[in-house]
C-alpha cells in the first residue's frame, strides 16, 4: 500500500508538472496586460456582461432592448470614467446565460471583474490539466509556446469573456469516456451556442445516441428557460439582434468582423449563401470521411469553426489550442500547429481570407493525416 500511494503521488506530480509547462507561458501576456497601471475594466466587454446580470435579475424583459441595454452600459462605464457615447452594446447570448452573471451584480463592478478573471484563470488551468494528460512532456512544452503565441487567452481574460469556459466544455466532451457525461458537456455548450450543433453532429458520427439525446434535452431546456426569462417578445427581439449583427446592419455596434470562418469571408467578399453552403457541405463530408480515424476530433473541431455562422476569433483561438494539442499527440508538425494558431488569431486582423485559407489547409492536412494513419479512435 505505501508503494501504491507513492506511485499515485508521483503520477499526480508528473501530471501537474506537465500542466505547468503549458500554463506558465500561457499566462505571461494576460498577466502583463492585467497589471498595467492604466487598466480600466469598464473599457472591456465585461461591462456588457455585468449589465446583463443586473438586467436579468431586475427587468429581464428588457434584456434584448438595444436602447435600454446600451444606456445602462454607458451609465456604468461613465461611473468609471469611460465614454461609450456613439456605440451600441447588445447582449448576444441566450437569456438563460445572463443568469450566470446575475450573482456578480451583487458586488461592485471592479470586484466582479477580478472575480471573473480569477475564475477564467482557474478554468484555463483545469482545461490544460485535462489536455496535458494526453501529451508527452515535449508536446506540453510546445503547446505552452503555442499558447503564448495566441492572442485568444489574453483577449478572453482581460475582457472577462467566456471563451475559456467553452474550451473547458469542449475538452471535457472530447476527453470524457462516459457517453452520458459527454452529452452533459455538449448540452451545456448551448449556454453560448457556437459549437453545440457541430458537437451534436460529432456525437452522431460516434453513434453516441444516449449522449446525443441528453445533449439535445439540455439544449431544449435551456431554450425554454431563455424564453421563460424574457417572454416570447424578448425571444423575438433576441433573434432580431442576432440577425442584425450577422448582417452588419446594427448601427455603431462592436460587431464581429474578425470571424475566421467561411461565413466571415462571405461577409467580407460578399459572395452568396449558396457558395457558403457548398463549402460547408465539403467540410462536413471531410469530417464524415475521417470519423473512424485517430484525427477525428481535431478534424471535427476545425470543421466546426469553419462552418460556424458566427464565431469571434477569441472563441476560435481558444478551441484551436485543443485542436493543436490533439494534433501534437498524433505526431503532427509543430510548424503546422503554429500556423493554425496564428491563422485563428493574429492573421485575422491582417487578412481574413488568408486566415480562413490557412485553416482550410489545416483541414486538408488533418484529412491527409487521417488517411495516413490506420489507428482507430
C-alpha beads as a LAMMPS data file, in Angstrom:
LAMMPS data file: protein, C-alpha beads

377 atoms
376 bonds

1 atom types
1 bond types

-500.0 500.0 xlo xhi
-500.0 500.0 ylo yhi
-500.0 500.0 zlo zhi

Masses

1 110.0

Atoms # bond

1 1 1 0.000 0.000 0.000
2 1 1 2.767 2.548 0.771
3 1 1 4.305 1.793 -2.638
4 1 1 0.922 2.308 -4.305
5 1 1 0.481 5.646 -2.538
6 1 1 3.966 6.710 -3.578
7 1 1 3.272 5.779 -7.210
8 1 1 -0.002 7.711 -7.125
9 1 1 1.669 10.801 -5.649
10 1 1 4.434 10.595 -8.258
11 1 1 1.858 10.323 -11.054
12 1 1 -0.063 13.342 -9.740
13 1 1 3.132 15.405 -9.506
14 1 1 4.137 14.446 -13.041
15 1 1 0.679 15.381 -14.342
16 1 1 0.769 18.822 -12.705
17 1 1 4.348 19.401 -13.854
18 1 1 3.173 18.878 -17.436
19 1 1 0.251 21.213 -16.812
20 1 1 2.585 23.955 -15.586
21 1 1 4.661 23.642 -18.772
22 1 1 1.555 24.876 -20.613
23 1 1 0.028 27.239 -18.042
24 1 1 3.088 29.348 -17.230
25 1 1 3.784 30.515 -20.817
26 1 1 0.037 30.863 -21.473
27 1 1 -0.386 33.374 -18.644
28 1 1 2.625 35.596 -19.385
29 1 1 0.854 38.064 -21.702
30 1 1 -2.504 38.146 -19.842
31 1 1 -0.803 38.932 -16.541
32 1 1 1.365 41.613 -18.126
33 1 1 -1.727 43.314 -19.540
34 1 1 -3.840 42.863 -16.393
35 1 1 -1.314 44.523 -14.155
36 1 1 -0.664 47.559 -16.299
37 1 1 -1.152 50.722 -14.340
38 1 1 -3.769 52.124 -16.739
39 1 1 -6.081 49.072 -16.954
40 1 1 -9.723 50.148 -16.657
41 1 1 -12.200 47.201 -16.556
42 1 1 -15.016 49.497 -17.728
43 1 1 -13.306 49.672 -21.128
44 1 1 -13.671 45.908 -21.504
45 1 1 -16.503 43.668 -22.690
46 1 1 -17.271 42.585 -19.151
47 1 1 -19.276 45.788 -18.698
48 1 1 -21.880 44.382 -21.111
49 1 1 -21.962 41.052 -19.252
50 1 1 -22.233 42.731 -15.844
51 1 1 -25.144 44.881 -17.008
52 1 1 -26.868 41.787 -18.403
53 1 1 -26.604 40.168 -14.975
54 1 1 -28.237 43.227 -13.414
55 1 1 -30.944 43.386 -16.081
56 1 1 -31.957 39.731 -15.979
57 1 1 -32.435 39.986 -12.213
58 1 1 -34.428 43.255 -12.316
59 1 1 -36.161 43.688 -15.691
60 1 1 -35.494 40.560 -17.798
61 1 1 -37.990 41.571 -20.466
62 1 1 -35.634 44.433 -21.480
63 1 1 -32.534 42.238 -21.854
64 1 1 -32.610 42.442 -25.667
65 1 1 -33.891 46.007 -25.850
66 1 1 -30.928 47.664 -27.545
67 1 1 -31.646 51.162 -26.299
68 1 1 -32.197 50.151 -22.661
69 1 1 -29.182 47.825 -22.515
70 1 1 -26.908 50.323 -24.238
71 1 1 -27.927 53.171 -21.921
72 1 1 -27.295 51.013 -18.841
73 1 1 -23.863 50.021 -20.143
74 1 1 -22.987 53.644 -20.931
75 1 1 -24.044 54.719 -17.436
76 1 1 -21.902 52.004 -15.832
77 1 1 -18.885 52.910 -17.957
78 1 1 -19.351 56.617 -17.225
79 1 1 -19.113 55.954 -13.478
80 1 1 -15.618 54.618 -14.129
81 1 1 -14.555 57.431 -16.447
82 1 1 -15.213 55.696 -19.778
83 1 1 -17.241 57.352 -22.546
84 1 1 -19.250 54.914 -24.696
85 1 1 -21.307 57.561 -26.479
86 1 1 -21.984 56.663 -30.101
87 1 1 -21.733 52.923 -29.549
88 1 1 -24.299 50.128 -29.272
89 1 1 -23.638 47.365 -26.753
90 1 1 -26.095 44.471 -27.215
91 1 1 -26.363 41.295 -25.143
92 1 1 -25.979 38.463 -27.681
93 1 1 -26.050 35.254 -25.636
94 1 1 -29.219 33.312 -24.701
95 1 1 -31.219 34.932 -21.924
96 1 1 -30.628 31.982 -19.584
97 1 1 -26.880 32.632 -19.789
98 1 1 -27.384 36.081 -18.273
99 1 1 -28.423 34.371 -15.033
100 1 1 -24.848 33.138 -14.660
101 1 1 -23.777 36.780 -14.406
102 1 1 -26.555 37.821 -12.017
103 1 1 -24.550 36.912 -8.858
104 1 1 -21.786 39.279 -9.986
105 1 1 -24.240 42.178 -9.816
106 1 1 -24.382 41.708 -6.035
107 1 1 -20.854 43.113 -5.730
108 1 1 -19.166 46.162 -7.206
109 1 1 -18.177 46.118 -10.863
110 1 1 -14.461 46.119 -10.073
111 1 1 -14.808 43.224 -7.627
112 1 1 -16.893 41.330 -10.185
113 1 1 -14.239 41.880 -12.876
114 1 1 -11.421 40.482 -10.763
115 1 1 -13.616 37.576 -9.666
116 1 1 -14.394 36.567 -13.249
117 1 1 -10.694 36.998 -14.048
118 1 1 -9.782 34.525 -11.290
119 1 1 -12.464 32.077 -12.480
120 1 1 -11.182 32.315 -16.045
121 1 1 -7.644 31.515 -14.920
122 1 1 -8.875 28.530 -12.880
123 1 1 -10.886 27.267 -15.878
124 1 1 -7.807 27.658 -18.087
125 1 1 -5.672 25.671 -15.647
126 1 1 -8.349 22.970 -15.472
127 1 1 -8.562 22.778 -19.266
128 1 1 -4.803 22.489 -19.689
129 1 1 -4.609 19.884 -16.925
130 1 1 -7.073 17.685 -18.813
131 1 1 -5.252 18.280 -22.101
132 1 1 -1.804 17.562 -20.602
133 1 1 -2.860 14.035 -19.645
134 1 1 -2.736 13.040 -23.308
135 1 1 0.569 14.720 -24.121
136 1 1 4.235 13.978 -23.625
137 1 1 6.485 16.420 -21.776
138 1 1 7.873 17.625 -25.108
139 1 1 4.397 18.198 -26.514
140 1 1 3.404 20.127 -23.378
141 1 1 6.377 22.433 -23.882
142 1 1 5.349 23.015 -27.490
143 1 1 1.718 23.621 -26.520
144 1 1 2.881 26.127 -23.901
145 1 1 4.698 28.102 -26.600
146 1 1 1.649 27.877 -28.873
147 1 1 -0.500 29.198 -26.012
148 1 1 1.948 32.091 -25.661
149 1 1 1.590 32.780 -29.404
150 1 1 -2.200 33.128 -29.439
151 1 1 -3.948 36.414 -28.568
152 1 1 -7.098 34.488 -27.600
153 1 1 -6.130 33.821 -23.979
154 1 1 -5.219 37.441 -23.306
155 1 1 -8.313 38.737 -25.107
156 1 1 -10.620 36.418 -23.201
157 1 1 -9.174 37.114 -19.759
158 1 1 -8.855 40.899 -19.967
159 1 1 -12.398 41.228 -21.329
160 1 1 -13.956 38.820 -18.825
161 1 1 -15.350 36.777 -21.713
162 1 1 -16.491 33.140 -21.624
163 1 1 -14.359 31.523 -24.347
164 1 1 -12.172 29.729 -21.793
165 1 1 -15.235 28.041 -20.306
166 1 1 -16.110 26.969 -23.853
167 1 1 -12.643 25.405 -24.128
168 1 1 -13.216 23.609 -20.825
169 1 1 -16.540 22.150 -22.012
170 1 1 -15.039 21.076 -25.349
171 1 1 -12.120 19.445 -23.549
172 1 1 -14.439 17.623 -21.150
173 1 1 -16.679 16.471 -24.012
174 1 1 -13.793 15.049 -26.044
175 1 1 -11.891 13.592 -23.072
176 1 1 -14.701 12.028 -21.036
177 1 1 -15.186 8.291 -21.565
178 1 1 -18.773 8.317 -20.332
179 1 1 -21.280 8.721 -23.205
180 1 1 -23.824 10.323 -20.878
181 1 1 -21.387 12.822 -19.409
182 1 1 -20.308 13.709 -22.944
183 1 1 -23.952 14.584 -23.533
184 1 1 -23.974 16.844 -20.474
185 1 1 -20.883 18.777 -21.593
186 1 1 -22.153 19.166 -25.163
187 1 1 -25.596 20.236 -23.934
188 1 1 -24.062 22.930 -21.737
189 1 1 -22.373 24.396 -24.820
190 1 1 -25.850 25.768 -25.629
191 1 1 -25.197 28.449 -22.997
192 1 1 -23.040 30.048 -25.698
193 1 1 -24.198 28.151 -28.783
194 1 1 -21.210 28.417 -31.088
195 1 1 -20.253 24.738 -31.083
196 1 1 -23.320 22.915 -29.779
197 1 1 -24.835 21.856 -33.117
198 1 1 -21.482 20.845 -34.586
199 1 1 -20.643 18.786 -31.487
200 1 1 -24.035 17.096 -31.679
201 1 1 -23.020 16.141 -35.205
202 1 1 -19.793 14.726 -33.767
203 1 1 -21.868 12.594 -31.382
204 1 1 -23.875 11.291 -34.350
205 1 1 -20.625 10.271 -36.043
206 1 1 -19.586 8.494 -32.825
207 1 1 -23.018 6.829 -32.618
208 1 1 -23.388 8.151 -29.075
209 1 1 -27.180 8.187 -29.196
210 1 1 -27.780 8.347 -25.453
211 1 1 -25.374 11.247 -25.081
212 1 1 -26.939 12.967 -28.079
213 1 1 -30.409 12.645 -26.582
214 1 1 -29.179 14.101 -23.289
215 1 1 -27.388 16.978 -25.053
216 1 1 -30.498 17.764 -27.085
217 1 1 -32.644 17.626 -23.951
218 1 1 -30.371 20.026 -22.061
219 1 1 -30.290 22.399 -25.034
220 1 1 -34.086 22.392 -25.287
221 1 1 -34.447 23.026 -21.556
222 1 1 -32.052 25.967 -21.802
223 1 1 -34.046 27.326 -24.740
224 1 1 -37.279 27.036 -22.752
225 1 1 -35.615 28.743 -19.790
226 1 1 -34.487 31.588 -22.060
227 1 1 -37.999 32.116 -23.418
228 1 1 -39.423 31.953 -19.887
229 1 1 -36.893 34.588 -18.778
230 1 1 -37.742 37.274 -21.331
231 1 1 -41.085 36.103 -22.685
232 1 1 -41.800 35.418 -26.338
233 1 1 -41.394 39.110 -27.351
234 1 1 -37.944 39.142 -25.761
235 1 1 -37.015 35.944 -27.619
236 1 1 -38.114 37.545 -30.897
237 1 1 -36.006 40.610 -30.038
238 1 1 -33.023 38.302 -29.459
239 1 1 -33.407 36.788 -32.923
240 1 1 -33.636 40.282 -34.421
241 1 1 -30.432 41.384 -32.668
242 1 1 -28.538 38.295 -33.869
243 1 1 -29.785 38.845 -37.410
244 1 1 -28.710 42.497 -37.307
245 1 1 -25.219 41.654 -36.041
246 1 1 -24.829 38.833 -38.527
247 1 1 -25.709 41.085 -41.465
248 1 1 -23.765 44.114 -40.176
249 1 1 -26.887 46.273 -40.062
250 1 1 -26.684 47.123 -36.367
251 1 1 -25.532 50.731 -36.289
252 1 1 -22.489 51.634 -34.165
253 1 1 -22.211 48.142 -32.666
254 1 1 -18.911 46.490 -31.839
255 1 1 -19.770 43.878 -34.436
256 1 1 -17.960 40.628 -35.012
257 1 1 -15.972 41.252 -38.161
258 1 1 -12.868 39.169 -37.448
259 1 1 -14.510 35.768 -37.779
260 1 1 -12.033 33.129 -39.036
261 1 1 -14.925 31.267 -40.681
262 1 1 -16.208 30.726 -44.199
263 1 1 -19.155 32.954 -43.333
264 1 1 -16.753 35.669 -42.189
265 1 1 -15.107 35.568 -45.609
266 1 1 -18.557 35.540 -47.226
267 1 1 -19.386 38.823 -45.497
268 1 1 -16.034 40.376 -46.433
269 1 1 -16.096 39.288 -50.088
270 1 1 -19.882 39.464 -50.371
271 1 1 -20.456 36.112 -52.063
272 1 1 -23.757 34.246 -51.834
273 1 1 -25.040 31.868 -49.192
274 1 1 -25.112 29.157 -51.868
275 1 1 -21.315 29.287 -52.143
276 1 1 -21.070 29.092 -48.341
277 1 1 -23.378 26.082 -48.362
278 1 1 -21.304 24.224 -50.967
279 1 1 -18.101 24.833 -48.991
280 1 1 -19.821 23.810 -45.735
281 1 1 -21.013 20.548 -47.326
282 1 1 -17.463 19.759 -48.470
283 1 1 -16.155 20.395 -44.948
284 1 1 -18.861 18.186 -43.449
285 1 1 -18.013 15.405 -45.916
286 1 1 -14.352 15.662 -44.916
287 1 1 -15.378 15.320 -41.266
288 1 1 -17.559 12.296 -42.025
289 1 1 -14.748 10.676 -44.020
290 1 1 -12.405 10.815 -41.006
291 1 1 -14.956 9.731 -38.372
292 1 1 -13.134 6.476 -37.586
293 1 1 -9.623 7.889 -37.720
294 1 1 -7.373 8.948 -34.880
295 1 1 -7.545 12.540 -36.131
296 1 1 -11.355 12.601 -35.987
297 1 1 -11.604 15.002 -33.046
298 1 1 -9.315 17.779 -34.338
299 1 1 -10.860 17.442 -37.795
300 1 1 -14.361 17.828 -36.340
301 1 1 -13.388 20.832 -34.207
302 1 1 -11.614 22.618 -37.050
303 1 1 -14.552 21.928 -39.338
304 1 1 -16.885 23.247 -36.627
305 1 1 -15.019 26.561 -36.622
306 1 1 -15.018 26.900 -40.395
307 1 1 -18.746 26.250 -40.908
308 1 1 -19.944 28.268 -37.907
309 1 1 -22.350 31.051 -38.928
310 1 1 -20.877 33.264 -36.199
311 1 1 -17.651 32.934 -34.218
312 1 1 -15.238 35.562 -32.927
313 1 1 -11.530 34.875 -33.246
314 1 1 -11.163 34.562 -29.453
315 1 1 -13.528 31.560 -29.397
316 1 1 -11.807 30.099 -32.453
317 1 1 -8.401 30.750 -30.909
318 1 1 -9.276 29.010 -27.646
319 1 1 -10.710 25.971 -29.455
320 1 1 -7.604 25.914 -31.658
321 1 1 -5.462 25.145 -28.607
322 1 1 -7.413 21.919 -28.111
323 1 1 -7.137 21.138 -31.827
324 1 1 -3.355 21.553 -31.962
325 1 1 -2.962 19.617 -28.691
326 1 1 -4.734 16.647 -30.296
327 1 1 -2.580 17.098 -33.408
328 1 1 0.630 17.105 -31.381
329 1 1 -0.462 13.870 -29.699
330 1 1 -0.813 12.348 -33.182
331 1 1 2.686 13.397 -34.170
332 1 1 1.823 16.464 -36.252
333 1 1 4.480 19.026 -37.108
334 1 1 4.712 21.917 -34.669
335 1 1 5.079 24.212 -37.678
336 1 1 1.602 23.283 -38.925
337 1 1 0.218 23.720 -35.398
338 1 1 1.791 27.165 -35.093
339 1 1 0.359 28.135 -38.462
340 1 1 -3.149 27.173 -37.320
341 1 1 -2.801 29.097 -34.054
342 1 1 -1.654 32.217 -35.910
343 1 1 -4.375 31.789 -38.551
344 1 1 -7.086 31.747 -35.878
345 1 1 -5.538 34.730 -34.100
346 1 1 -3.191 37.412 -35.359
347 1 1 -3.695 36.762 -39.071
348 1 1 -7.434 37.527 -38.849
349 1 1 -6.536 41.171 -38.243
350 1 1 -4.286 41.260 -41.314
351 1 1 -6.338 39.305 -43.840
352 1 1 -9.460 37.330 -43.046
353 1 1 -9.446 35.419 -46.370
354 1 1 -5.806 34.443 -45.765
355 1 1 -6.696 33.304 -42.251
356 1 1 -9.534 31.071 -43.452
357 1 1 -7.435 29.749 -46.330
358 1 1 -4.788 28.668 -43.807
359 1 1 -7.439 26.962 -41.661
360 1 1 -8.779 25.155 -44.734
361 1 1 -5.238 23.988 -45.465
362 1 1 -5.116 22.681 -41.886
363 1 1 -8.323 20.739 -42.508
364 1 1 -6.842 19.170 -45.651
365 1 1 -3.717 18.301 -43.652
366 1 1 -5.850 16.586 -40.997
367 1 1 -7.714 14.579 -43.628
368 1 1 -4.348 13.520 -45.040
369 1 1 -3.158 12.623 -41.547
370 1 1 -6.315 10.557 -41.014
371 1 1 -5.830 8.659 -44.257
372 1 1 -2.146 8.086 -43.492
373 1 1 -2.747 6.631 -40.030
374 1 1 -4.688 3.450 -39.513
375 1 1 -5.223 3.654 -35.775
376 1 1 -8.899 3.513 -34.782
377 1 1 -10.308 6.096 -32.409

Bonds

1 1 1 2
2 1 2 3
3 1 3 4
4 1 4 5
5 1 5 6
6 1 6 7
7 1 7 8
8 1 8 9
9 1 9 10
10 1 10 11
11 1 11 12
12 1 12 13
13 1 13 14
14 1 14 15
15 1 15 16
16 1 16 17
17 1 17 18
18 1 18 19
19 1 19 20
20 1 20 21
21 1 21 22
22 1 22 23
23 1 23 24
24 1 24 25
25 1 25 26
26 1 26 27
27 1 27 28
28 1 28 29
29 1 29 30
30 1 30 31
31 1 31 32
32 1 32 33
33 1 33 34
34 1 34 35
35 1 35 36
36 1 36 37
37 1 37 38
38 1 38 39
39 1 39 40
40 1 40 41
41 1 41 42
42 1 42 43
43 1 43 44
44 1 44 45
45 1 45 46
46 1 46 47
47 1 47 48
48 1 48 49
49 1 49 50
50 1 50 51
51 1 51 52
52 1 52 53
53 1 53 54
54 1 54 55
55 1 55 56
56 1 56 57
57 1 57 58
58 1 58 59
59 1 59 60
60 1 60 61
61 1 61 62
62 1 62 63
63 1 63 64
64 1 64 65
65 1 65 66
66 1 66 67
67 1 67 68
68 1 68 69
69 1 69 70
70 1 70 71
71 1 71 72
72 1 72 73
73 1 73 74
74 1 74 75
75 1 75 76
76 1 76 77
77 1 77 78
78 1 78 79
79 1 79 80
80 1 80 81
81 1 81 82
82 1 82 83
83 1 83 84
84 1 84 85
85 1 85 86
86 1 86 87
87 1 87 88
88 1 88 89
89 1 89 90
90 1 90 91
91 1 91 92
92 1 92 93
93 1 93 94
94 1 94 95
95 1 95 96
96 1 96 97
97 1 97 98
98 1 98 99
99 1 99 100
100 1 100 101
101 1 101 102
102 1 102 103
103 1 103 104
104 1 104 105
105 1 105 106
106 1 106 107
107 1 107 108
108 1 108 109
109 1 109 110
110 1 110 111
111 1 111 112
112 1 112 113
113 1 113 114
114 1 114 115
115 1 115 116
116 1 116 117
117 1 117 118
118 1 118 119
119 1 119 120
120 1 120 121
121 1 121 122
122 1 122 123
123 1 123 124
124 1 124 125
125 1 125 126
126 1 126 127
127 1 127 128
128 1 128 129
129 1 129 130
130 1 130 131
131 1 131 132
132 1 132 133
133 1 133 134
134 1 134 135
135 1 135 136
136 1 136 137
137 1 137 138
138 1 138 139
139 1 139 140
140 1 140 141
141 1 141 142
142 1 142 143
143 1 143 144
144 1 144 145
145 1 145 146
146 1 146 147
147 1 147 148
148 1 148 149
149 1 149 150
150 1 150 151
151 1 151 152
152 1 152 153
153 1 153 154
154 1 154 155
155 1 155 156
156 1 156 157
157 1 157 158
158 1 158 159
159 1 159 160
160 1 160 161
161 1 161 162
162 1 162 163
163 1 163 164
164 1 164 165
165 1 165 166
166 1 166 167
167 1 167 168
168 1 168 169
169 1 169 170
170 1 170 171
171 1 171 172
172 1 172 173
173 1 173 174
174 1 174 175
175 1 175 176
176 1 176 177
177 1 177 178
178 1 178 179
179 1 179 180
180 1 180 181
181 1 181 182
182 1 182 183
183 1 183 184
184 1 184 185
185 1 185 186
186 1 186 187
187 1 187 188
188 1 188 189
189 1 189 190
190 1 190 191
191 1 191 192
192 1 192 193
193 1 193 194
194 1 194 195
195 1 195 196
196 1 196 197
197 1 197 198
198 1 198 199
199 1 199 200
200 1 200 201
201 1 201 202
202 1 202 203
203 1 203 204
204 1 204 205
205 1 205 206
206 1 206 207
207 1 207 208
208 1 208 209
209 1 209 210
210 1 210 211
211 1 211 212
212 1 212 213
213 1 213 214
214 1 214 215
215 1 215 216
216 1 216 217
217 1 217 218
218 1 218 219
219 1 219 220
220 1 220 221
221 1 221 222
222 1 222 223
223 1 223 224
224 1 224 225
225 1 225 226
226 1 226 227
227 1 227 228
228 1 228 229
229 1 229 230
230 1 230 231
231 1 231 232
232 1 232 233
233 1 233 234
234 1 234 235
235 1 235 236
236 1 236 237
237 1 237 238
238 1 238 239
239 1 239 240
240 1 240 241
241 1 241 242
242 1 242 243
243 1 243 244
244 1 244 245
245 1 245 246
246 1 246 247
247 1 247 248
248 1 248 249
249 1 249 250
250 1 250 251
251 1 251 252
252 1 252 253
253 1 253 254
254 1 254 255
255 1 255 256
256 1 256 257
257 1 257 258
258 1 258 259
259 1 259 260
260 1 260 261
261 1 261 262
262 1 262 263
263 1 263 264
264 1 264 265
265 1 265 266
266 1 266 267
267 1 267 268
268 1 268 269
269 1 269 270
270 1 270 271
271 1 271 272
272 1 272 273
273 1 273 274
274 1 274 275
275 1 275 276
276 1 276 277
277 1 277 278
278 1 278 279
279 1 279 280
280 1 280 281
281 1 281 282
282 1 282 283
283 1 283 284
284 1 284 285
285 1 285 286
286 1 286 287
287 1 287 288
288 1 288 289
289 1 289 290
290 1 290 291
291 1 291 292
292 1 292 293
293 1 293 294
294 1 294 295
295 1 295 296
296 1 296 297
297 1 297 298
298 1 298 299
299 1 299 300
300 1 300 301
301 1 301 302
302 1 302 303
303 1 303 304
304 1 304 305
305 1 305 306
306 1 306 307
307 1 307 308
308 1 308 309
309 1 309 310
310 1 310 311
311 1 311 312
312 1 312 313
313 1 313 314
314 1 314 315
315 1 315 316
316 1 316 317
317 1 317 318
318 1 318 319
319 1 319 320
320 1 320 321
321 1 321 322
322 1 322 323
323 1 323 324
324 1 324 325
325 1 325 326
326 1 326 327
327 1 327 328
328 1 328 329
329 1 329 330
330 1 330 331
331 1 331 332
332 1 332 333
333 1 333 334
334 1 334 335
335 1 335 336
336 1 336 337
337 1 337 338
338 1 338 339
339 1 339 340
340 1 340 341
341 1 341 342
342 1 342 343
343 1 343 344
344 1 344 345
345 1 345 346
346 1 346 347
347 1 347 348
348 1 348 349
349 1 349 350
350 1 350 351
351 1 351 352
352 1 352 353
353 1 353 354
354 1 354 355
355 1 355 356
356 1 356 357
357 1 357 358
358 1 358 359
359 1 359 360
360 1 360 361
361 1 361 362
362 1 362 363
363 1 363 364
364 1 364 365
365 1 365 366
366 1 366 367
367 1 367 368
368 1 368 369
369 1 369 370
370 1 370 371
371 1 371 372
372 1 372 373
373 1 373 374
374 1 374 375
375 1 375 376
376 1 376 377
